[in-house]
Structures are given as structure tokens and as C-alpha cells.
Amino acid sequence: MAANYFLCILVLALICTSMAATKVVAKEEDQYHLDGGNYGPGSLKSYQCPSQCSRRCSKTQYHKPCMFFCQKCCTKCLCVPPGYYGNKAVCPCYNNWKTKRGGPKCP
């Protein structure tokens, strides 16, 4: 009887934890819908680059180089992908600009 009670409490705790994690993920995804989710080439004005790059680079430990290259890419492409990293497919110019060695130029 006590084992069944413990098992029931454990299952309820797992369900509650799962629901809380889902809400956190949904809240993080909401941050990607800035400006109505309008991303892509030419979606920004050049004066918006510093704020969008600040958002993009806010979670990296290499803030200065990230800001430098992000702003360079934003000025050329007028686009910064959503989120803190990845998601570059929504901005082909930003995604396809490469360094001399062939690596990605834009963070």
C-alpha cells in the first residue's frame, strides 16, 4: 500500500516537472518572434543592427568578437538570425558569408 502511494507521488512529480520544463522552452521560443518573426535578407534597417547583435551575442563568453562580426554581417546582410546561436538558415547571406579559411564569418 505504501509502495503504491510512493509510486503515485513520484509519477505526479514527474508530470509536474515535465509541464514546468515545457513552459520554459515555450517562453524561450517566444523570444524568437521579435518583429513578428520577420527574418531574412533586408528585414532590418542598419540602425537596428547594434540591438539585434547585442541580443544575438548576449550569452557568449566572446562578446566583443561576436559583436564585431555580427555587426559587420548585419550591415552587409541587413539580417540577424533569431536566438543566441544557430538558426542561420533564415538569413542566407548571414549564413553563407565565409572567412578566407572557409569557416563561418557571422556568429
Secondary structure, DSSP 8 states (H G I E B T S, - for coil): -HHHHHHHHHHHHHHHHHHHHHHHHHHHHHGGGGGGG--STT-S-GGGHHHHHHHHTTT-S-HHHHHHHHHHHHHHHS---SSSS--GGG-HHHHH-B-TTSSBS--
